[in-house]
Amino acid sequence: MRSIRRCRPEDRAALSDICVRTAHAGADARGMLSDDDLWGLLYALPYAERHPDLCWVVDDGEGRAIGYLVATDDTAAFEEWFRAEWWPRFARSFRKPESLPERELLASANARGSNPVPHAGRYPAHLHIDLLPEAQGEGWGRGLVETLLTDLRARGVPGLHLEMDPANTSAAGFYERLGMHPLETGPDGQAYGILL
């Protein structure tokens, strides 16, 4: 029987796989970059490393993760840790990006922690959530977000935000149904927030 459970160290390969298979505005991004591992190294694994207490998966009933939510309750501290400790372990592996999307991802990774994150003052927590198609449309996404919101409220965190690809219109509708509201962003992005 499927369930939501805490992420375990043995789930990390699944987190990375789910991340790449949903990274292209919710669709499969395998082969878009010279190394598919980059997606997980930026958007899933650092959260599981730093905040295993804020990382949950949808378990397929046989121990396999088919979706996840990873988060931090303090974006500013997380981004500083990402810049100082996480990314230096991997940056040298990605010195010669082959495509424009890869160059843009690496430029973003190299800049993280250098400037304040918009919205992190009022909405200090942020999340990443991804579900494989087999886990979509069954309420697991809502369950993951509600689990996180309950935890953040218990910690006294005042707000949560996320950034997403504006091309992923189904995700935008999902966030709005959860009570999140659009936040001001630049022309190439979309952000949502919710006060707790």
Backbone as JSON, one array per atom type, in Angstrom:
{
  "sequence": "MRSIRRCRPEDRAALSDICVRTAHAGADARGMLSDDDLWGLLYALPYAERHPDLCWVVDDGEGRAIGYLVATDDTAAFEEWFRAEWWPRFARSFRKPESLPERELLASANARGSNPVPHAGRYPAHLHIDLLPEAQGEGWGRGLVETLLTDLRARGVPGLHLEMDPANTSAAGFYERLGMHPLETGPDGQAYGILL",
  "N": [[0.84, -1.19, 0.0], [0.57, 2.21, -0.85], [2.25, 5.0, 0.66], [3.11, 7.93, 2.61], [6.27, 8.66, 3.75], [9.17, 9.36, 5.8], [12.15, 10.37, 4.16], [14.85, 8.18, 3.44], [18.38, 7.37, 3.7], [18.93, 5.45, 1.68], [17.16, 6.16, -0.28], [18.19, 8.08, -1.91], [19.21, 7.74, -4.55], [16.82, 7.3, -5.9], [15.58, 9.78, -5.47], [17.17, 11.45, -7.05], [16.71, 10.32, -9.57], [13.91, 10.69, -9.88], [13.88, 13.45, -9.86], [15.26, 14.2, -12.27], [13.53, 13.03, -14.11], [11.35, 14.62, -14.03], [12.1, 17.2, -14.47], [11.84, 18.91, -16.67], [9.8, 21.15, -16.94], [7.95, 19.58, -15.56], [8.07, 17.32, -17.1], [10.06, 14.67, -18.58], [13.54, 15.09, -18.36], [15.76, 13.74, -19.09], [18.83, 13.4, -20.8], [18.96, 16.03, -21.64], [21.07, 17.44, -20.61], [24.69, 17.26, -20.27], [25.23, 15.58, -18.21], [22.99, 13.83, -16.46], [22.84, 13.75, -13.7], [23.14, 16.28, -12.67], [20.71, 17.64, -12.25], [19.53, 16.47, -9.89], [21.59, 17.02, -8.08], [21.33, 19.72, -7.75], [18.63, 20.26, -7.06], [17.42, 18.33, -5.4], [19.04, 16.4, -3.85], [20.79, 18.02, -2.15], [19.02, 19.01, -0.24], [18.04, 16.71, 1.0], [20.37, 15.95, 2.2], [21.07, 18.1, 3.96], [18.69, 18.63, 5.33], [17.27, 16.16, 6.35], [15.15, 15.84, 8.01], [13.14, 17.29, 6.86], [12.29, 16.04, 4.57], [10.42, 14.01, 2.59], [8.99, 11.05, 1.13], [6.87, 9.53, -1.37], [6.02, 6.32, -0.98], [5.91, 3.37, -2.86], [4.77, 1.16, -1.74], [6.36, -0.99, -1.78], [8.76, -0.18, -0.91], [9.95, 1.54, -2.73], [10.63, 4.81, -3.79], [8.39, 7.02, -5.34], [7.84, 9.58, -5.6], [8.61, 12.81, -4.19], [9.12, 15.25, -1.58], [11.17, 17.86, -0.75], [12.71, 20.15, 1.49], [13.61, 23.29, 3.08], [13.72, 25.03, 6.16], [14.84, 27.46, 6.46], [15.77, 29.48, 4.21], [17.85, 31.35, 3.66], [20.03, 30.47, 5.28], [20.3, 27.91, 4.25], [21.03, 28.4, 1.55], [23.52, 29.63, 1.9], [24.94, 27.5, 3.04], [24.78, 25.72, 0.87], [26.38, 27.11, -1.01], [28.87, 27.27, 0.35], [29.51, 24.68, 1.31], [28.13, 22.44, 0.06], [28.0, 22.69, -2.92], [30.75, 23.12, -3.75], [31.82, 20.54, -3.63], [31.05, 19.33, -5.97], [31.21, 21.03, -8.15], [33.52, 21.1, -9.8], [33.22, 18.97, -11.5], [31.65, 19.86, -13.5], [32.71, 21.69, -15.39], [32.78, 22.34, -18.13], [30.26, 23.17, -19.67], [27.91, 21.93, -22.04], [25.62, 22.82, -23.32], [23.17, 25.47, -23.73], [21.04, 25.39, -21.75], [22.4, 23.94, -19.76], [24.59, 25.62, -19.21], [23.2, 27.79, -18.14], [22.01, 26.62, -15.85], [24.33, 25.95, -14.4], [25.48, 28.48, -14.03], [23.55, 29.59, -12.37], [23.77, 27.83, -10.17], [26.4, 28.38, -9.35], [26.1, 30.95, -8.46], [24.46, 30.81, -6.29], [23.71, 31.62, -2.92], [25.14, 33.93, -2.92], [23.67, 36.25, -3.13], [20.79, 37.82, -1.59], [17.83, 35.83, -1.39], [14.93, 36.44, -3.19], [11.86, 37.06, -1.52], [12.49, 35.44, 0.67], [12.6, 36.62, 3.16], [9.97, 37.18, 4.18], [8.84, 34.74, 3.65], [10.41, 32.35, 4.73], [10.9, 29.57, 4.48], [11.4, 27.09, 1.92], [10.49, 24.88, -0.82], [10.86, 21.86, -2.83], [9.09, 19.8, -4.95], [8.29, 16.75, -6.47], [6.68, 14.37, -8.48], [6.46, 11.17, -9.9], [4.71, 10.2, -12.91], [3.05, 7.98, -12.26], [2.33, 8.46, -9.65], [0.84, 10.7, -9.63], [-2.12, 12.77, -9.4], [-3.5, 11.47, -7.41], [-3.67, 12.55, -4.94], [-1.31, 12.53, -3.5], [0.6, 14.56, -3.77], [-0.67, 16.76, -2.52], [-0.83, 15.64, 0.03], [1.9, 15.44, 0.71], [2.65, 18.18, 0.77], [0.92, 19.17, 2.77], [1.87, 17.71, 4.94], [4.42, 18.85, 5.2], [3.68, 21.57, 5.74], [2.39, 21.31, 8.22], [4.56, 20.54, 9.82], [6.25, 22.8, 9.54], [4.66, 24.81, 10.69], [4.61, 23.89, 13.35], [7.23, 24.41, 14.0], [7.22, 27.11, 14.08], [7.68, 28.62, 11.8], [7.17, 31.35, 9.68], [6.36, 31.52, 6.95], [6.22, 30.09, 3.61], [7.8, 29.57, 0.48], [8.1, 28.96, -3.07], [9.78, 28.37, -6.15], [9.13, 28.06, -9.62], [9.03, 26.62, -12.93], [7.43, 28.59, -15.26], [6.22, 27.4, -17.43], [5.13, 25.08, -16.56], [2.17, 24.61, -16.2], [0.24, 22.98, -14.99], [1.33, 22.5, -12.49], [1.22, 25.06, -11.41], [-1.56, 25.44, -11.1], [-2.01, 23.45, -9.19], [-0.58, 24.45, -6.92], [-2.02, 26.77, -6.42], [-4.53, 25.68, -5.76], [-3.85, 24.68, -3.31], [-3.84, 26.88, -1.74], [-1.8, 28.69, -2.05], [-0.33, 31.75, -3.18], [0.47, 33.76, -6.08], [3.71, 35.23, -6.31], [5.63, 38.19, -6.82], [7.82, 38.09, -9.55], [10.64, 37.78, -11.81], [10.69, 37.97, -15.47], [11.23, 35.39, -16.41], [10.48, 33.49, -14.59], [8.41, 31.96, -12.02], [6.88, 32.37, -8.93], [5.5, 31.18, -5.87], [3.76, 31.67, -2.77], [2.96, 31.13, 0.71], [1.55, 32.17, 3.7], [2.04, 31.14, 7.04]],
  "CA": [[0.0, 0.0, 0.0], [1.34, 3.43, -0.93], [2.21, 5.83, 1.86], [4.12, 8.98, 2.75], [7.2, 8.38, 4.85], [10.42, 10.12, 5.77], [13.2, 9.93, 3.24], [15.96, 7.45, 4.05], [19.59, 7.48, 2.86], [18.87, 4.58, 0.52], [16.25, 6.75, -1.27], [18.82, 9.19, -2.63], [19.26, 7.47, -6.0], [15.46, 7.52, -6.4], [15.34, 11.22, -5.51], [17.86, 11.98, -8.23], [16.0, 9.82, -10.75], [12.62, 11.39, -9.97], [14.16, 14.84, -10.18], [15.55, 14.36, -13.7], [12.39, 12.58, -14.9], [10.28, 15.63, -13.92], [12.76, 18.5, -14.44], [11.54, 19.71, -17.86], [8.44, 21.66, -16.72], [7.15, 18.44, -15.14], [8.31, 16.2, -18.0], [11.36, 14.01, -18.51], [14.67, 15.9, -18.84], [16.93, 12.89, -19.37], [19.52, 13.68, -22.04], [19.04, 17.46, -21.94], [22.37, 17.93, -20.14], [25.76, 16.29, -20.48], [25.19, 14.66, -17.08], [21.66, 13.9, -15.85], [22.94, 13.88, -12.25], [23.14, 17.68, -12.26], [19.38, 18.02, -11.74], [19.4, 16.05, -8.49], [22.59, 17.7, -7.26], [20.89, 21.09, -7.51], [17.26, 20.45, -6.61], [16.88, 17.31, -4.5], [19.98, 15.8, -2.9], [21.3, 18.87, -1.06], [17.99, 19.13, 0.8], [18.05, 15.46, 1.75], [21.6, 15.94, 3.01], [21.05, 19.11, 5.03], [17.43, 18.6, 6.08], [16.53, 14.9, 6.24], [13.92, 16.0, 8.8], [12.16, 17.97, 6.01], [12.32, 15.31, 3.31], [9.48, 12.89, 2.6], [8.76, 10.4, -0.16], [5.72, 8.65, -1.56], [6.51, 4.95, -1.1], [4.98, 2.61, -3.69], [4.3, -0.01, -0.99], [7.42, -1.99, -1.81], [9.99, 0.48, -0.51], [10.48, 2.39, -3.8], [10.11, 6.18, -3.82], [7.83, 7.41, -6.63], [7.65, 11.02, -5.5], [9.26, 13.35, -2.99], [9.12, 16.67, -1.23], [12.34, 18.25, 0.03], [12.51, 21.54, 1.89], [14.39, 23.89, 4.14], [12.93, 26.0, 6.93], [15.6, 28.71, 6.49], [16.37, 29.57, 2.89], [19.12, 32.08, 3.69], [21.07, 29.59, 5.82], [20.48, 26.81, 3.3], [21.78, 28.87, 0.38], [24.9, 29.83, 2.33], [25.51, 26.15, 3.16], [24.92, 25.22, -0.49], [27.53, 27.78, -1.62], [30.13, 27.03, 1.06], [29.81, 23.28, 1.6], [27.6, 21.43, -0.87], [28.35, 22.81, -4.33], [32.18, 22.92, -4.04], [32.11, 19.11, -3.77], [30.62, 18.83, -7.27], [31.35, 22.04, -9.21], [34.62, 20.78, -10.73], [32.76, 17.96, -12.47], [30.8, 20.51, -14.5], [33.45, 22.88, -15.83], [32.62, 22.62, -19.55], [28.87, 22.9, -20.06], [27.78, 21.71, -23.48], [24.4, 23.4, -23.89], [22.7, 26.68, -23.06], [20.38, 25.08, -20.47], [23.41, 23.53, -18.79], [25.33, 26.82, -18.81], [22.32, 28.58, -17.27], [21.91, 25.92, -14.56], [25.6, 26.07, -13.69], [25.62, 29.87, -13.6], [22.67, 29.73, -11.22], [24.37, 27.09, -9.05], [27.6, 29.09, -8.9], [25.7, 32.22, -7.84], [23.63, 30.6, -5.09], [24.3, 32.03, -1.66], [25.85, 35.19, -3.08], [22.71, 37.35, -3.0], [19.57, 37.42, -0.89], [16.78, 35.2, -2.19], [13.67, 37.19, -3.1], [10.75, 36.48, -0.75], [12.91, 34.61, 1.8], [12.36, 37.31, 4.42], [8.6, 36.94, 4.64], [8.56, 33.32, 3.42], [11.77, 31.82, 4.86], [11.01, 28.18, 4.05], [11.06, 26.8, 0.53], [10.38, 23.45, -1.11], [10.83, 21.27, -4.17], [8.24, 18.61, -4.94], [8.2, 16.08, -7.76], [6.03, 13.06, -8.46], [6.41, 10.45, -11.16], [3.32, 10.13, -13.39], [2.27, 6.95, -11.58], [1.9, 8.95, -8.33], [0.12, 11.97, -9.8], [-3.57, 12.73, -9.48], [-4.06, 10.61, -6.36], [-3.63, 13.25, -3.66], [-0.02, 12.41, -2.81], [1.23, 15.88, -3.72], [-1.32, 17.5, -1.44], [-0.42, 15.03, 1.3], [3.28, 15.84, 1.01], [2.69, 19.61, 1.14], [0.27, 19.33, 4.07], [2.81, 17.2, 5.94], [5.43, 19.9, 5.4], [3.1, 22.75, 6.39], [2.19, 20.98, 9.63], [5.87, 20.57, 10.46], [6.73, 24.18, 9.59], [3.87, 25.53, 11.71], [5.09, 23.45, 14.67], [8.53, 25.06, 14.21], [7.04, 28.56, 14.15], [8.12, 29.25, 10.55], [6.05, 32.22, 9.28], [5.91, 31.42, 5.57], [6.86, 29.16, 2.69], [7.72, 29.95, -0.92], [8.73, 28.07, -4.03], [9.94, 28.9, -7.5], [8.83, 27.01, -10.58], [9.04, 26.95, -14.35], [6.09, 29.02, -15.61], [5.64, 26.51, -18.45], [4.47, 23.96, -15.88], [0.88, 25.19, -15.81], [-0.49, 22.1, -14.07], [1.87, 22.72, -11.15], [0.69, 26.35, -10.93], [-2.9, 25.18, -10.61], [-1.89, 22.66, -7.96], [-0.19, 25.33, -5.83], [-3.14, 27.67, -6.13], [-5.55, 24.9, -5.04], [-3.36, 24.49, -1.94], [-3.94, 28.15, -1.03], [-0.64, 29.54, -2.3], [-0.62, 32.87, -4.07], [1.63, 34.15, -6.87], [4.6, 36.28, -5.81], [6.28, 38.94, -7.9], [9.07, 37.49, -10.03], [11.12, 38.27, -13.1], [9.95, 37.47, -16.63], [11.52, 33.99, -16.73], [10.17, 32.59, -13.49], [7.14, 32.09, -11.32], [7.01, 32.0, -7.53], [4.29, 31.12, -5.07], [4.02, 31.72, -1.35], [1.85, 30.97, 1.63], [1.86, 32.52, 5.08], [1.63, 30.06, 7.94]],
  "C": [[0.89, 1.25, 0.0], [1.19, 4.26, 0.34], [3.26, 6.93, 1.75], [4.98, 8.62, 3.95], [8.4, 9.29, 4.73], [11.39, 9.51, 4.76], [14.28, 9.22, 4.04], [17.19, 7.58, 3.16], [19.53, 6.62, 1.6], [17.9, 5.08, -0.56], [16.96, 7.76, -2.18], [18.93, 8.96, -4.13], [17.88, 7.69, -6.61], [15.13, 9.0, -6.46], [15.95, 11.82, -6.77], [17.15, 11.56, -9.51], [14.67, 10.53, -10.94], [12.84, 12.83, -10.4], [14.4, 15.01, -11.68], [14.34, 13.98, -14.56], [11.21, 13.54, -14.83], [10.82, 17.05, -14.1], [12.42, 19.42, -15.61], [10.08, 20.15, -17.79], [7.48, 20.52, -16.38], [7.34, 17.21, -16.0], [9.75, 15.71, -17.88], [12.46, 14.88, -19.13], [15.9, 15.06, -19.12], [17.5, 13.21, -20.74], [19.61, 15.16, -22.39], [20.39, 18.05, -21.57], [23.43, 16.87, -20.4], [25.8, 15.25, -19.36], [23.84, 14.84, -16.38], [21.72, 14.1, -14.34], [22.87, 15.33, -11.78], [21.8, 18.1, -11.68], [19.25, 17.69, -10.26], [20.37, 16.75, -7.57], [22.18, 19.13, -6.93], [19.56, 21.16, -6.75], [16.69, 19.39, -5.68], [17.89, 16.89, -3.43], [20.52, 16.75, -1.84], [20.29, 19.02, 0.08], [17.94, 17.86, 1.65], [19.27, 15.36, 2.65], [21.5, 16.88, 4.21], [19.81, 19.0, 5.92], [16.69, 17.27, 5.91], [15.22, 14.94, 7.03], [12.82, 16.71, 8.01], [12.14, 17.35, 4.61], [11.43, 14.08, 3.45], [9.37, 12.31, 1.19], [7.39, 9.74, -0.15], [6.31, 7.27, -1.85], [5.47, 4.14, -1.87], [4.41, 1.37, -3.0], [5.31, -1.13, -0.97], [8.78, -1.37, -1.5], [10.57, 1.42, -1.54], [9.82, 3.76, -3.76], [9.63, 6.49, -5.22], [7.47, 8.9, -6.64], [8.35, 11.5, -4.25], [8.9, 14.8, -2.79], [10.36, 16.88, -0.37], [12.2, 19.73, 0.34], [13.6, 21.99, 2.85], [13.48, 24.86, 4.89], [13.62, 27.35, 7.03], [16.38, 28.84, 5.19], [17.73, 30.26, 2.91], [20.26, 31.2, 4.19], [21.35, 28.43, 4.87], [21.33, 27.24, 2.11], [23.24, 29.13, 0.72], [25.61, 28.48, 2.45], [25.74, 25.55, 1.77], [26.18, 25.8, -1.13], [28.85, 27.35, -0.99], [30.5, 25.55, 1.17], [29.34, 22.28, 0.56], [28.2, 21.55, -2.28], [29.84, 22.65, -4.61], [32.57, 21.45, -4.21], [31.86, 18.6, -5.18], [30.96, 19.77, -8.44], [32.42, 21.68, -10.23], [34.21, 19.76, -11.78], [31.99, 18.58, -13.63], [31.45, 21.77, -15.04], [33.21, 23.26, -17.29], [31.19, 22.3, -19.99], [28.72, 22.87, -21.57], [26.58, 22.41, -24.1], [24.03, 24.66, -23.13], [21.96, 26.36, -21.77], [21.38, 24.69, -19.38], [24.22, 24.73, -18.31], [24.49, 27.66, -17.85], [22.17, 27.94, -15.89], [23.18, 26.09, -13.74], [25.84, 27.5, -13.22], [24.76, 30.12, -12.37], [23.25, 29.04, -9.99], [25.56, 27.84, -8.48], [27.27, 30.4, -8.19], [24.91, 32.03, -6.54], [24.41, 30.97, -3.83], [25.03, 33.35, -1.73], [24.95, 36.4, -2.86], [21.49, 36.89, -2.23], [18.55, 36.83, -1.86], [15.51, 36.03, -2.06], [12.63, 36.39, -2.33], [11.19, 35.69, 0.48], [12.72, 35.3, 3.14], [10.99, 36.99, 4.99], [8.22, 35.46, 4.57], [9.87, 32.54, 3.53], [11.95, 30.36, 4.44], [10.8, 28.09, 2.54], [11.12, 25.29, 0.28], [10.62, 23.15, -2.58], [10.01, 19.99, -4.04], [8.15, 18.05, -6.35], [7.6, 14.7, -7.57], [6.13, 12.44, -9.84], [4.95, 10.35, -11.62], [2.47, 9.11, -12.65], [1.77, 7.38, -10.2], [1.07, 10.22, -8.43], [-1.39, 11.74, -9.83], [-4.24, 11.88, -8.42], [-4.02, 11.27, -4.99], [-2.32, 13.19, -2.92], [0.71, 13.75, -2.73], [0.66, 16.73, -2.61], [-0.89, 16.95, -0.08], [0.99, 15.42, 1.69], [3.34, 17.29, 1.48], [2.03, 19.81, 2.5], [1.15, 18.8, 5.2], [3.88, 18.24, 6.25], [4.85, 21.09, 6.15], [2.85, 22.5, 7.87], [3.5, 21.06, 10.4], [6.38, 22.0, 10.6], [5.97, 25.0, 10.61], [4.34, 25.17, 13.11], [6.44, 24.08, 15.01], [8.41, 26.57, 14.33], [7.54, 29.3, 12.92], [6.96, 30.09, 10.0], [5.55, 32.05, 7.86], [6.78, 30.5, 4.74], [6.73, 29.71, 1.27], [8.33, 28.86, -1.79], [8.84, 28.81, -5.35], [9.73, 27.75, -8.46], [8.96, 27.54, -12.0], [7.63, 27.37, -14.74], [5.43, 28.18, -16.7], [4.89, 25.34, -17.83], [3.13, 24.43, -15.32], [0.09, 24.29, -14.87], [0.02, 22.27, -12.64], [1.34, 24.03, -10.57], [-0.71, 26.17, -10.38], [-2.91, 24.41, -9.31], [-1.56, 23.56, -6.77], [-1.32, 26.27, -5.45], [-4.26, 26.94, -5.4], [-5.14, 24.65, -3.58], [-3.4, 25.79, -1.13], [-2.73, 29.05, -1.18], [-1.01, 30.63, -3.29], [0.65, 33.26, -4.84], [2.4, 35.29, -6.2], [5.26, 36.96, -7.0], [7.62, 38.3, -8.25], [9.48, 38.16, -11.33], [10.38, 37.61, -14.25], [10.15, 35.98, -16.92], [11.13, 33.01, -15.64], [8.78, 32.8, -12.95], [7.38, 31.62, -9.89], [5.64, 32.01, -6.87], [4.68, 31.17, -3.6], [2.77, 31.48, -0.56], [2.34, 31.36, 3.02], [1.28, 31.46, 6.0], [1.12, 30.61, 9.26]]
}
